[in-house]
Amino acid sequence: MLGTTHATNAVLERRNLRRVAVLRIGGPATYSIRPMFGWPRDLVDAVSVGAEIVDGGIEFDGQDLSPLDTDAIARFLGRVGDKADGVVITSVFAPVSARHELLAAEVVKRELGEVHTSLVKELRRQGLPAIGLFGAVQASKKPGPWGLVGTNVRADAAASNPM
């Protein structure tokens, strides 16, 4: 059994981490806070091949915040896809409706093929610290005996501990 210790150590040591593309669906409402805001620069450099905010997302009542911009997603993936070991997709109020995250995952599959894709809806928690940590934990799922491929690490318990 693997716990959060393996993922936490990978993040703290900045090694055995996958490099991921981080896609936030939430524009124009979330443009003011970039993905991974407040993360230490060396951690961003260790896990991110790039981050993008695209229009879309869900309101708290399940309605669309704005239409999902699948063309912007494809353009972003075209810029970073050849460097990414995986893609982390986050959407505003994804626990209310995963509709935009699932559509974005389809674009990822179409553009990049079978690449590790993590959706924040899997976390079932809201808030930027949880989303950021989720991305780091998912990025740490590197193959190998101490990797976390195929496991579900509960990042929400660790999300209250700011990095």
TORTI-236098 format. One line per 8 residues: their letters; for each residue x, y, z of N, C-alpha, C, CB. Coordinates in Angstrom, 2 decimals. Glycine has a CB too. Layout:
BEGIN
A = X Y Z X Y Z X Y Z X Y Z ~ ...
***
This chain:
BEGIN
MLGTTHAT = 0.84 -1.18 0.00 0.00 0.00 0.00 0.89 1.24 0.00 -0.96 0.00 1.22 ~ 0.52 2.20 -0.83 1.26 3.45 -0.90 0.40 4.55 -0.31 1.65 3.79 -2.36 ~ 1.03 5.43 0.43 0.31 6.54 1.02 0.80 7.85 0.46 0.44 6.52 2.53 ~ 0.43 8.93 1.12 0.83 10.25 0.65 2.30 10.53 0.91 -0.02 11.31 1.31 ~ 2.96 9.74 1.75 4.37 9.98 2.06 5.23 9.95 0.81 4.88 8.95 3.06 ~ 4.99 8.98 -0.08 5.80 8.88 -1.29 5.65 10.12 -2.16 5.41 7.63 -2.09 ~ 4.42 10.57 -2.34 4.16 11.76 -3.13 4.75 12.99 -2.46 2.66 11.94 -3.36 ~ 4.57 13.10 -1.16 5.11 14.25 -0.43 6.62 14.30 -0.54 4.69 14.19 1.04
NAVLERRN = 7.28 13.17 -0.37 8.74 13.14 -0.50 9.19 13.53 -1.90 9.27 11.76 -0.15 ~ 8.50 13.05 -2.92 8.86 13.40 -4.30 8.76 14.90 -4.51 7.95 12.67 -5.30 ~ 7.70 15.51 -3.97 7.54 16.95 -4.12 8.60 17.70 -3.32 6.13 17.38 -3.67 ~ 8.82 17.30 -2.08 9.81 17.99 -1.25 11.22 17.88 -1.81 9.77 17.44 0.16 ~ 11.55 16.72 -2.36 12.89 16.49 -2.89 13.04 16.97 -4.32 13.22 15.02 -2.82 ~ 11.93 17.32 -4.97 11.95 17.79 -6.36 12.58 16.76 -7.29 12.70 19.11 -6.46 ~ 12.31 15.48 -7.06 12.85 14.45 -7.94 11.81 13.34 -8.12 14.18 13.87 -7.37 ~ 12.00 12.54 -9.14 11.05 11.48 -9.50 9.66 12.06 -9.78 10.96 10.43 -8.38
LRRVAVLR = 9.64 13.22 -10.39 8.39 13.88 -10.72 8.18 13.87 -12.23 8.37 15.32 -10.19 ~ 6.96 13.64 -12.65 6.62 13.79 -14.05 6.52 15.26 -14.37 5.31 13.06 -14.39 ~ 6.78 15.60 -15.60 6.59 16.97 -16.09 5.21 17.02 -16.74 7.73 17.40 -17.11 ~ 4.39 17.93 -16.29 3.01 17.98 -16.74 2.63 19.34 -17.30 2.10 17.62 -15.60 ~ 1.65 19.31 -18.19 0.99 20.52 -18.66 -0.19 20.76 -17.74 0.53 20.39 -20.17 ~ -0.35 21.99 -17.29 -1.44 22.33 -16.35 -2.45 23.19 -17.08 -0.89 23.06 -15.08 ~ -3.66 22.68 -17.19 -4.74 23.38 -17.89 -5.82 23.74 -16.88 -5.31 22.50 -19.04 ~ -6.07 25.04 -16.74 -7.18 25.47 -15.89 -8.31 25.98 -16.77 -6.72 26.58 -14.88
IGGPATYS = -9.48 25.44 -16.57 -10.67 25.87 -17.28 -11.42 26.80 -16.34 -11.57 24.65 -17.74 ~ -11.45 28.10 -16.66 -12.10 29.03 -15.75 -12.05 30.46 -16.21 -11.49 28.93 -14.43 ~ -11.57 30.69 -17.42 -11.54 32.06 -17.92 -12.93 32.49 -18.34 -10.56 32.19 -19.09 ~ -13.22 33.72 -18.26 -12.35 34.80 -17.84 -12.31 35.03 -16.33 -12.76 36.05 -18.51 ~ -13.08 34.26 -15.57 -13.22 34.53 -14.13 -11.95 34.32 -13.33 -14.29 33.66 -13.55 ~ -11.03 33.45 -13.77 -9.86 33.12 -12.94 -8.55 33.64 -13.50 -9.76 31.64 -12.78 ~ -8.60 34.56 -14.44 -7.36 35.08 -15.03 -6.45 35.78 -14.02 -7.68 36.04 -16.15 ~ -7.00 36.29 -12.96 -6.20 37.10 -12.03 -5.24 36.26 -11.18 -7.12 37.88 -11.12
IRPMFGWP = -5.46 34.96 -11.08 -4.54 34.11 -10.30 -4.05 32.99 -11.21 -5.25 33.51 -9.01 ~ -2.79 33.05 -11.58 -2.25 32.06 -12.52 -2.17 30.68 -11.86 -0.85 32.50 -13.03 ~ -2.18 29.63 -12.66 -2.00 28.28 -12.11 -0.66 28.19 -11.36 -2.07 27.22 -13.23 ~ -0.67 27.50 -10.26 0.50 27.28 -9.40 1.00 28.57 -8.75 1.62 26.66 -10.21 ~ 0.13 29.56 -8.64 0.49 30.80 -7.96 0.89 30.49 -6.53 -0.69 31.82 -7.98 ~ 1.97 31.04 -6.08 2.43 30.84 -4.72 3.31 29.63 -4.53 1.26 30.74 -3.82 ~ 3.48 28.84 -5.56 4.38 27.69 -5.48 5.82 28.18 -5.54 4.10 26.67 -6.62 ~ 6.73 27.51 -4.90 8.15 27.86 -5.05 8.56 27.67 -6.52 9.04 26.99 -4.12
RDLVDAVS = 9.35 28.60 -7.03 9.77 28.57 -8.44 10.42 27.24 -8.80 10.73 29.72 -8.73 ~ 11.26 26.68 -7.91 11.94 25.43 -8.26 10.96 24.26 -8.38 13.00 25.10 -7.22 ~ 9.85 24.30 -7.64 8.84 23.25 -7.77 8.09 23.40 -9.09 7.86 23.30 -6.58 ~ 7.73 24.62 -9.44 7.08 24.86 -10.73 7.98 24.37 -11.85 6.75 26.38 -10.92 ~ 9.26 24.71 -11.78 10.21 24.29 -12.81 10.36 22.77 -12.86 11.57 24.92 -12.56 ~ 10.22 22.12 -11.71 10.39 20.66 -11.65 9.21 19.91 -12.25 10.59 20.23 -10.22 ~ 7.99 20.46 -12.14 6.81 19.69 -12.57 6.10 20.24 -13.79 5.84 19.60 -11.45 ~ 6.25 21.50 -14.10 5.41 22.11 -15.14 6.18 22.33 -16.44 4.85 23.43 -14.65
VGAEIVDG = 5.57 21.89 -17.54 6.09 22.24 -18.87 5.35 23.45 -19.41 5.95 21.05 -19.85 ~ 4.33 23.88 -18.69 3.56 25.05 -19.09 2.18 25.00 -18.45 3.44 25.13 -20.61 ~ 1.58 26.17 -18.33 0.25 26.28 -17.75 -0.56 27.27 -18.56 0.31 26.71 -16.25 ~ -1.85 27.02 -18.62 -2.73 27.87 -19.42 -4.10 27.94 -18.75 -2.86 27.32 -20.87 ~ -4.71 29.11 -18.85 -6.09 29.29 -18.43 -6.91 29.49 -19.70 -6.26 30.50 -17.42 ~ -7.95 28.69 -19.87 -8.82 28.83 -21.03 -10.24 29.13 -20.57 -8.80 27.56 -21.91 ~ -11.00 29.74 -21.46 -12.40 30.03 -21.13 -13.18 28.75 -20.93 -13.04 30.87 -22.24 ~ -14.10 28.81 -19.98 -14.96 27.68 -19.66 -15.15 27.62 -18.16 -14.37 26.37 -20.18
GIEFDGQD = -15.61 26.49 -17.70 -15.84 26.30 -16.28 -17.33 26.27 -15.95 -15.16 27.39 -15.48 ~ -17.60 25.97 -14.72 -18.95 25.74 -14.26 -19.28 26.71 -13.13 -19.14 24.28 -13.80 ~ -20.50 27.21 -13.12 -20.98 28.01 -12.00 -21.35 27.08 -10.86 -22.20 28.90 -12.42 ~ -21.52 27.62 -9.66 -21.86 26.80 -8.49 -23.19 26.07 -8.65 -21.91 27.66 -7.26 ~ -24.04 26.58 -9.56 -25.34 25.94 -9.77 -25.33 24.93 -10.92 -26.39 27.01 -10.04 ~ -24.16 24.68 -11.51 -24.04 23.69 -12.57 -24.14 24.25 -13.98 -25.07 22.67 -12.39 ~ -24.47 25.53 -14.11 -24.52 26.15 -15.44 -23.11 26.49 -15.91 -25.41 27.44 -15.41 ~ -22.95 26.67 -17.22 -21.65 27.05 -17.75 -21.27 28.45 -17.29 -21.65 26.98 -19.28
LSPLDTDA = -20.05 28.60 -16.80 -19.49 29.91 -16.49 -19.30 30.67 -17.79 -18.15 29.79 -15.71 ~ -18.71 30.00 -18.76 -18.56 30.50 -20.12 -18.35 29.27 -21.01 -17.35 31.53 -20.25 ~ -18.53 29.41 -22.31 -18.35 28.25 -23.20 -16.90 27.75 -23.14 -18.74 28.62 -24.65 ~ -16.74 26.44 -23.19 -15.40 25.84 -23.17 -14.69 26.13 -24.48 -15.48 24.32 -22.91 ~ -13.49 26.67 -24.40 -12.71 27.02 -25.59 -11.79 25.86 -25.96 -11.87 28.31 -25.33 ~ -12.33 24.90 -26.70 -11.54 23.71 -27.07 -10.42 24.06 -28.05 -12.46 22.65 -27.70 ~ -10.59 25.12 -28.84 -9.51 25.53 -29.74 -8.30 26.03 -28.95 -10.00 26.64 -30.70 ~ -8.56 26.77 -27.88 -7.46 27.25 -27.03 -6.75 26.07 -26.36 -7.98 28.23 -25.96
IARFLGRV = -7.51 25.06 -25.97 -6.91 23.87 -25.37 -5.98 23.21 -26.38 -8.01 22.86 -24.89 ~ -6.45 23.02 -27.61 -5.64 22.39 -28.65 -4.37 23.20 -28.93 -6.46 22.22 -29.94 ~ -4.49 24.53 -28.97 -3.30 25.37 -29.21 -2.28 25.21 -28.08 -3.71 26.87 -29.35 ~ -2.77 25.22 -26.84 -1.88 25.05 -25.69 -1.17 23.70 -25.76 -2.67 25.17 -24.37 ~ -1.92 22.65 -26.03 -1.32 21.31 -26.11 -0.31 21.24 -27.26 -2.40 20.24 -26.30 ~ -0.59 21.95 -28.34 0.36 21.99 -29.46 1.68 22.62 -29.06 -0.23 22.76 -30.61 ~ 1.66 23.58 -28.14 2.89 24.25 -27.69 3.68 23.40 -26.70 2.56 25.59 -27.05 ~ 2.99 22.64 -25.84 3.69 21.96 -24.75 3.62 20.44 -24.79 3.13 22.43 -23.45
GDKADGVV = 2.79 19.89 -25.65 2.51 18.46 -25.64 3.72 17.57 -25.81 1.55 18.15 -26.69 ~ 4.69 17.99 -26.62 5.85 17.14 -26.85 6.79 17.09 -25.64 6.62 17.62 -28.06 ~ 6.58 17.97 -24.67 7.42 17.99 -23.46 6.72 17.38 -22.25 7.82 19.41 -23.13 ~ 5.42 17.12 -22.37 4.61 16.73 -21.21 4.53 15.21 -21.06 3.20 17.31 -21.33 ~ 4.75 14.75 -19.82 4.52 13.35 -19.47 3.06 13.12 -19.10 5.44 12.92 -18.32 ~ 2.35 14.19 -18.85 0.96 14.10 -18.46 0.31 15.47 -18.51 0.83 13.51 -17.06 ~ -1.00 15.48 -18.32 -1.77 16.73 -18.32 -2.67 16.73 -17.09 -2.62 16.87 -19.63 ~ -2.66 17.84 -16.37 -3.54 18.05 -15.24 -4.61 19.05 -15.68 -2.76 18.56 -13.96
ITSVFAPV = -5.86 18.67 -15.54 -6.97 19.52 -15.96 -7.76 19.92 -14.72 -7.88 18.79 -17.00 ~ -7.90 21.24 -14.54 -8.69 21.75 -13.43 -9.77 22.65 -13.99 -7.80 22.52 -12.40 ~ -10.96 22.57 -13.43 -12.06 23.42 -13.88 -12.77 24.00 -12.67 -13.04 22.62 -14.77 ~ -13.21 25.23 -12.83 -13.99 25.88 -11.79 -15.23 25.03 -11.49 -14.40 27.32 -12.22 ~ -15.43 24.73 -10.22 -16.56 23.94 -9.73 -16.70 22.59 -10.42 -17.84 24.73 -9.91 ~ -15.57 21.94 -10.70 -15.60 20.60 -11.30 -16.37 19.59 -10.45 -14.19 20.11 -11.53 ~ -16.32 19.68 -9.12 -17.10 18.71 -8.34 -18.62 18.86 -8.56 -16.78 18.87 -6.87 ~ -19.07 20.05 -8.97 -20.49 20.25 -9.26 -20.83 19.59 -10.59 -20.84 21.77 -9.29
SARHELLA = -19.98 19.80 -11.59 -20.15 19.17 -12.90 -18.78 19.02 -13.54 -21.11 20.00 -13.81 ~ -18.47 17.81 -13.95 -17.18 17.52 -14.59 -17.26 17.67 -16.10 -16.73 16.11 -14.24 ~ -18.36 18.19 -16.59 -18.60 18.27 -18.03 -17.44 18.89 -18.80 -19.86 19.06 -18.28 ~ -16.93 20.04 -18.37 -15.85 20.69 -19.12 -14.52 19.96 -18.96 -15.70 22.13 -18.65 ~ -14.25 19.39 -17.80 -13.03 18.61 -17.64 -13.05 17.39 -18.55 -12.85 18.18 -16.16 ~ -14.18 16.73 -18.65 -14.29 15.55 -19.50 -14.15 15.91 -20.98 -15.62 14.83 -19.25 ~ -14.72 17.03 -21.39 -14.54 17.48 -22.77 -13.08 17.84 -23.05 -15.45 18.69 -23.06 ~ -12.44 18.49 -22.09 -11.02 18.83 -22.24 -10.17 17.57 -22.33 -10.54 19.72 -21.08
AEVVKREL = -10.51 16.56 -21.55 -9.77 15.29 -21.61 -9.90 14.65 -22.99 -10.28 14.32 -20.52 ~ -11.05 14.81 -23.62 -11.22 14.31 -24.99 -10.29 15.05 -25.95 -12.68 14.46 -25.45 ~ -10.14 16.36 -25.76 -9.22 17.13 -26.61 -7.79 16.66 -26.38 -9.35 18.65 -26.31 ~ -7.42 16.41 -25.13 -6.08 15.90 -24.82 -5.83 14.59 -25.55 -5.90 15.71 -23.30 ~ -6.79 13.69 -25.47 -6.63 12.39 -26.13 -6.50 12.55 -27.64 -7.82 11.47 -25.79 ~ -7.32 13.44 -28.21 -7.27 13.67 -29.66 -5.92 14.27 -30.08 -8.41 14.60 -30.10 ~ -5.41 15.21 -29.27 -4.19 15.93 -29.65 -2.91 15.19 -29.28 -4.18 17.28 -28.99 ~ -2.92 14.48 -28.13 -1.69 13.87 -27.62 -1.73 12.35 -27.58 -1.40 14.40 -26.26
GEVHTSLV = -2.88 11.77 -27.82 -2.99 10.31 -27.74 -3.12 9.88 -26.28 -1.78 9.63 -28.39 ~ -2.62 8.70 -26.00 -2.73 8.14 -24.65 -1.63 8.72 -23.76 -2.62 6.58 -24.69 ~ -1.95 9.80 -23.08 -1.03 10.42 -22.13 -1.74 10.45 -20.78 -0.61 11.87 -22.60 ~ -0.98 10.33 -19.70 -1.58 10.36 -18.36 -2.31 11.69 -18.19 -0.49 10.17 -17.25 ~ -3.60 11.61 -17.88 -4.43 12.80 -17.70 -5.12 12.71 -16.35 -5.47 12.95 -18.86 ~ -4.99 13.76 -15.56 -5.62 13.82 -14.24 -6.65 14.93 -14.22 -4.56 14.03 -13.13 ~ -7.81 14.62 -13.67 -8.90 15.59 -13.57 -9.13 15.94 -12.11 -10.19 15.04 -14.22 ~ -9.33 17.21 -11.84 -9.57 17.63 -10.46 -10.87 17.08 -9.93 -9.57 19.15 -10.37
KELRRQGL = -11.81 16.75 -10.80 -13.08 16.17 -10.32 -12.81 14.93 -9.47 -14.01 15.82 -11.50 ~ -11.67 14.28 -9.74 -11.30 13.09 -8.97 -10.97 13.44 -7.52 -10.11 12.39 -9.62 ~ -10.60 14.69 -7.28 -10.25 15.12 -5.93 -11.49 15.37 -5.07 -9.40 16.39 -6.00 ~ -12.56 15.83 -5.69 -13.82 16.11 -4.99 -13.65 17.15 -3.88 -14.39 14.83 -4.41 ~ -12.81 18.12 -4.14 -12.62 19.22 -3.20 -12.39 20.48 -4.02 -11.43 18.94 -2.22 ~ -12.77 21.60 -3.48 -12.61 22.84 -4.22 -11.59 23.72 -3.53 -13.94 23.57 -4.36 ~ -11.04 24.65 -4.28 -10.10 25.61 -3.73 -8.75 25.50 -4.42 -9.95 25.41 -2.24 ~ -8.12 26.63 -4.61 -6.86 26.66 -5.34 -5.74 25.89 -4.66 -6.42 28.08 -5.53
PAIGLFGA = -5.58 25.91 -3.32 -4.50 25.11 -2.74 -4.67 23.62 -3.02 -4.44 25.33 -1.24 ~ -5.89 23.13 -2.93 -6.13 21.71 -3.20 -5.85 21.39 -4.65 -7.58 21.33 -2.85 ~ -6.27 22.27 -5.55 -6.04 22.04 -6.97 -4.55 22.03 -7.27 -6.75 23.12 -7.82 ~ -3.82 22.97 -6.71 -2.38 23.02 -6.93 -1.68 21.79 -6.41 -1.79 24.24 -6.29 ~ -2.03 21.39 -5.20 -1.40 20.22 -4.63 -1.77 18.97 -5.40 -1.78 20.07 -3.16 ~ -3.02 18.90 -5.85 -3.45 17.77 -6.65 -2.56 17.61 -7.88 -4.92 17.94 -7.07 ~ -2.28 18.72 -8.53 -1.41 18.66 -9.70 -0.03 18.14 -9.37 -1.29 20.02 -10.33 ~ 0.52 18.59 -8.26 1.85 18.13 -7.86 1.84 16.65 -7.52 2.35 18.93 -6.67
VQASKKPG = 0.82 16.22 -6.80 0.74 14.80 -6.44 0.56 13.96 -7.69 -0.42 14.55 -5.46 ~ -0.30 14.40 -8.59 -0.47 13.66 -9.83 0.82 13.65 -10.64 -1.61 14.25 -10.65 ~ 1.52 14.77 -10.62 2.78 14.84 -11.35 3.81 13.89 -10.77 3.33 16.26 -11.34 ~ 3.69 13.59 -9.50 4.66 12.71 -8.86 4.43 11.25 -9.17 4.64 12.91 -7.38 ~ 3.36 10.94 -9.89 3.06 9.55 -10.22 4.00 9.06 -11.32 1.58 9.40 -10.67 ~ 5.24 8.92 -10.99 6.24 8.48 -11.96 6.40 6.97 -11.88 7.60 9.17 -11.71 ~ 6.57 6.31 -13.02 6.74 4.86 -13.01 7.96 4.43 -12.19 6.88 4.33 -14.43 ~ 7.90 3.26 -11.65 9.00 2.71 -10.87 8.49 2.12 -9.59 10.04 3.79 -10.58
PWGLVGTN = 9.35 1.45 -8.85 8.89 0.76 -7.65 8.32 1.69 -6.59 10.01 -0.02 -7.06 ~ 8.77 2.94 -6.58 8.24 3.87 -5.58 7.28 4.87 -6.20 9.38 4.61 -4.89 ~ 6.99 4.69 -7.48 6.05 5.57 -8.15 4.64 5.29 -7.70 6.16 5.43 -9.66 ~ 3.73 6.12 -8.14 2.36 6.01 -7.67 1.41 5.78 -8.83 1.96 7.25 -6.91 ~ 1.91 5.25 -9.93 1.06 5.03 -11.09 -0.06 4.07 -10.73 1.89 4.48 -12.27 ~ -1.27 4.46 -11.09 -2.41 3.59 -10.88 -3.01 3.66 -9.49 -2.03 2.21 -11.18 ~ -2.49 4.52 -8.63 -3.05 4.63 -7.30 -3.79 5.95 -7.18 -1.94 4.52 -6.22 ~ -4.66 6.04 -6.24 -5.35 7.29 -5.95 -4.82 7.81 -4.64 -6.90 7.11 -5.90
VRADAAAS = -4.03 8.86 -4.72 -3.47 9.47 -3.52 -4.43 10.54 -3.05 -2.05 10.07 -3.80 ~ -4.73 10.54 -1.79 -5.65 11.52 -1.25 -4.90 12.81 -0.95 -6.36 10.99 0.01 ~ -4.90 13.70 -1.92 -4.22 14.97 -1.77 -5.00 15.95 -0.92 -3.95 15.57 -3.10 ~ -6.32 15.72 -0.79 -7.13 16.70 -0.07 -6.73 16.77 1.40 -8.61 16.35 -0.20 ~ -6.25 15.69 1.98 -5.84 15.71 3.39 -4.60 16.59 3.56 -5.57 14.29 3.90 ~ -3.73 16.57 2.56 -2.50 17.35 2.65 -2.68 18.78 2.16 -1.40 16.68 1.86 ~ -3.79 19.07 1.51 -3.98 20.38 0.88 -4.02 21.51 1.89 -5.26 20.38 0.06 ~ -4.39 21.23 3.11 -4.45 22.29 4.11 -3.06 22.68 4.60 -5.31 21.87 5.29
NPM = -2.04 21.93 4.21 -0.67 22.25 4.59 -0.02 22.98 3.44 0.14 20.96 4.97 ~ 0.04 24.33 3.46 0.57 25.09 2.32 2.04 24.75 2.09 0.40 26.60 2.55 ~ 2.38 24.77 0.82 3.75 24.43 0.45 4.55 25.68 0.46 3.83 23.74 -0.93
***
